[in-house]
Amino acid sequence: MYNKLKDYIKGTRVELKNVNWPSQKQIINFTLLVIGISIAVALFLSFFDMIFSYLLKTFVQNKKKKLEETGTLFTPIRDMRTPLCVI
């Protein structure tokens, strides 16, 4: 078991020497790109969050106003005592 672990670590070292590591300039550029995209997505989602919050607030206020005026939130479609059709 010890030999397998030793071989694994040796193989890992050999593979890591063959890795093409990015330069410091590439790392900085990719980091700035990720930060920029993250900010753009945050602004995009915030915009839609504000719109949906406004719409929901307006809807709730209208329902509250209707409740205060009529005493009910729902408008009856028809008088339930009147039949739909007469045979």
C-alpha positions as CSV (number, residue, x, y, z in Angstrom):
1,M,0.0,0.0,0.0
2,Y,2.8,2.4,0.8
3,N,4.4,1.8,-2.6
4,K,1.1,2.6,-4.4
5,L,0.9,5.9,-2.5
6,K,4.5,6.7,-3.3
7,D,3.9,5.9,-7.0
8,Y,0.8,8.1,-7.0
9,I,2.7,11.0,-5.6
10,K,5.6,10.6,-8.1
11,G,3.1,10.4,-11.0
12,T,1.3,13.5,-9.7
13,R,4.6,15.5,-9.6
14,V,5.5,14.4,-13.2
15,E,2.0,15.5,-14.4
16,L,2.3,18.9,-12.6
17,K,5.6,19.6,-14.3
18,N,3.8,19.1,-17.7
19,V,1.0,21.6,-16.9
20,N,1.0,24.7,-18.9
21,W,0.5,27.3,-16.2
22,P,-1.0,30.7,-17.1
23,S,1.2,33.8,-16.8
24,Q,0.6,36.4,-14.2
25,K,-0.8,38.8,-16.8
26,Q,-3.3,36.1,-17.9
27,I,-4.3,35.4,-14.3
28,I,-5.0,39.2,-13.7
29,N,-6.9,39.5,-17.0
30,F,-9.1,36.4,-16.2
31,T,-9.7,37.6,-12.7
32,L,-10.8,41.1,-13.9
33,L,-13.0,39.4,-16.5
34,V,-14.7,37.2,-13.8
35,I,-15.2,40.3,-11.5
36,G,-16.6,42.3,-14.5
37,I,-19.1,39.6,-15.5
38,S,-20.1,39.1,-11.9
39,I,-20.9,42.8,-11.5
40,A,-22.8,42.8,-14.8
41,V,-24.9,39.8,-13.8
42,A,-25.6,41.4,-10.4
43,L,-26.8,44.6,-12.0
44,F,-28.9,42.7,-14.5
45,L,-30.6,40.7,-11.7
46,S,-31.0,43.8,-9.5
47,F,-32.8,45.6,-12.3
48,F,-35.4,42.8,-12.7
49,D,-35.7,42.4,-9.0
50,M,-36.6,46.1,-8.7
51,I,-39.2,45.8,-11.5
52,F,-40.8,42.7,-10.0
53,S,-40.8,44.3,-6.5
54,Y,-42.5,47.4,-7.9
55,L,-45.1,45.4,-9.8
56,L,-45.9,43.2,-6.7
57,K,-46.1,46.2,-4.4
58,T,-48.5,47.9,-6.8
59,F,-50.6,44.8,-7.2
60,V,-50.9,44.4,-3.4
61,Q,-51.7,48.0,-2.8
62,N,-54.5,47.9,-5.4
63,K,-55.9,44.8,-3.8
64,K,-55.7,46.4,-0.4
65,K,-57.5,49.5,-1.7
66,K,-60.2,47.4,-3.3
67,L,-60.7,45.5,0.0
68,E,-61.0,48.7,1.9
69,E,-63.6,50.1,-0.6
70,T,-65.7,47.0,-1.2
71,G,-65.1,44.8,1.8
72,T,-64.1,41.9,-0.5
73,L,-61.2,41.1,-2.7
74,F,-63.2,39.2,-5.3
75,T,-65.9,40.4,-7.7
76,P,-68.6,37.8,-8.2
77,I,-68.9,36.7,-11.8
78,R,-72.6,36.3,-11.6
79,D,-75.4,36.1,-9.0
80,M,-75.4,32.5,-7.9
81,R,-79.2,32.5,-7.4
82,T,-79.8,33.1,-11.1
83,P,-79.5,29.9,-13.2
84,L,-77.1,29.8,-16.1
85,C,-79.7,28.6,-18.6
86,V,-83.4,28.1,-18.5
87,I,-84.8,24.9,-19.9
